[in-house]
Amino acid sequence: METYRGSIYKDDTLVADNILIELEVVSKSGRPRSWHGQFNLPLDALVKFGENANRIVLEDGRQGFFVLDRLLTNSEGLRLFIFKGNGPLK
């Protein structure tokens, strides 16, 4: 996975800005097929992600919608959001 800086939106509301996002784009025959990744937010960040209105905007200008796959909590007081892309990342 590669690491990028970016922002997370729920609907059109900014949830997190300038955070590290780990992202992997899976390609087949040189064409992007799917993407997935993860990011951390503090435990006190009360965010409920829905099915279709979650969007990542990377600092390089690419953006795409995602669905939450799993939510974990680590010993550092962070929530690890593991997601899958829902449509293109462009």
C-alpha positions as CSV (number, residue, x, y, z in Angstrom):
1,M,0.0,0.0,0.0
2,E,1.1,3.5,-0.7
3,T,0.5,6.4,1.7
4,Y,-1.1,9.6,0.7
5,R,-2.4,12.7,2.4
6,G,-6.1,13.5,1.9
7,S,-9.5,14.3,3.3
8,I,-12.5,12.2,4.2
9,Y,-16.1,13.4,3.6
10,K,-19.4,12.0,4.6
11,D,-22.1,13.4,2.3
12,D,-20.6,16.8,1.6
13,T,-19.4,17.4,5.2
14,L,-15.6,17.3,5.9
15,V,-14.9,14.6,8.5
16,A,-11.1,14.6,8.5
17,D,-8.6,16.8,6.8
18,N,-4.9,16.3,5.9
19,I,-4.8,12.8,7.3
20,L,-2.6,9.9,6.1
21,I,-4.5,7.4,4.0
22,E,-3.0,4.0,3.0
23,L,-4.3,3.0,-0.4
24,E,-3.8,0.2,-2.9
25,V,-5.0,0.3,-6.5
26,V,-5.3,-3.2,-8.0
27,S,-4.8,-3.3,-11.7
28,K,-5.4,-5.9,-14.4
29,S,-3.7,-5.6,-17.8
30,G,-2.5,-2.1,-16.8
31,R,-6.0,-0.8,-16.0
32,P,-7.2,0.0,-12.5
33,R,-9.8,-2.6,-11.4
34,S,-10.4,-1.9,-7.8
35,W,-9.0,0.0,-4.8
36,H,-9.0,-0.3,-1.0
37,G,-7.1,1.0,2.0
38,Q,-7.3,2.3,5.5
39,F,-7.0,5.4,7.6
40,N,-7.0,6.2,11.4
41,L,-9.2,8.6,13.3
42,P,-9.2,9.3,17.1
43,L,-11.6,7.3,19.2
44,D,-13.5,10.5,20.1
45,A,-14.2,11.2,16.4
46,L,-17.8,10.1,16.3
47,V,-18.3,9.2,12.6
48,K,-20.9,6.9,11.2
49,F,-20.2,6.1,7.6
50,G,-23.2,5.1,5.4
51,E,-23.3,3.0,2.3
52,N,-22.7,5.4,-0.6
53,A,-22.0,9.0,0.6
54,N,-18.4,8.5,1.9
55,R,-15.7,10.1,-0.2
56,I,-11.9,10.3,-0.2
57,V,-10.1,13.2,-1.7
58,L,-6.4,12.7,-2.1
59,E,-3.9,15.6,-2.2
60,D,-3.0,14.7,-5.8
61,G,-6.6,15.5,-6.8
62,R,-7.9,11.9,-7.2
63,Q,-11.2,11.2,-5.4
64,G,-13.7,8.4,-5.1
65,F,-16.5,7.0,-3.0
66,F,-15.9,4.1,-0.6
67,V,-17.7,1.7,1.7
68,L,-16.5,0.8,5.2
69,D,-15.4,-2.8,5.3
70,R,-14.2,-3.1,8.9
71,L,-13.6,-0.9,12.0
72,L,-10.9,-1.8,14.5
73,T,-9.6,-0.1,17.6
74,N,-5.9,-0.1,18.4
75,S,-4.0,0.4,21.7
76,E,-2.9,3.9,20.6
77,G,-6.4,5.3,21.0
78,L,-7.2,5.3,17.3
79,R,-9.9,3.7,15.2
80,L,-8.7,2.0,12.1
81,F,-11.2,2.3,9.2
82,I,-10.7,-0.3,6.5
83,F,-12.5,0.5,3.3
84,K,-13.2,-0.6,-0.2
85,G,-13.6,1.7,-3.2
86,N,-17.1,2.0,-4.6
87,G,-16.6,3.0,-8.1
88,P,-13.7,4.7,-9.8
89,L,-10.8,6.6,-8.2
90,K,-10.1,9.5,-10.5
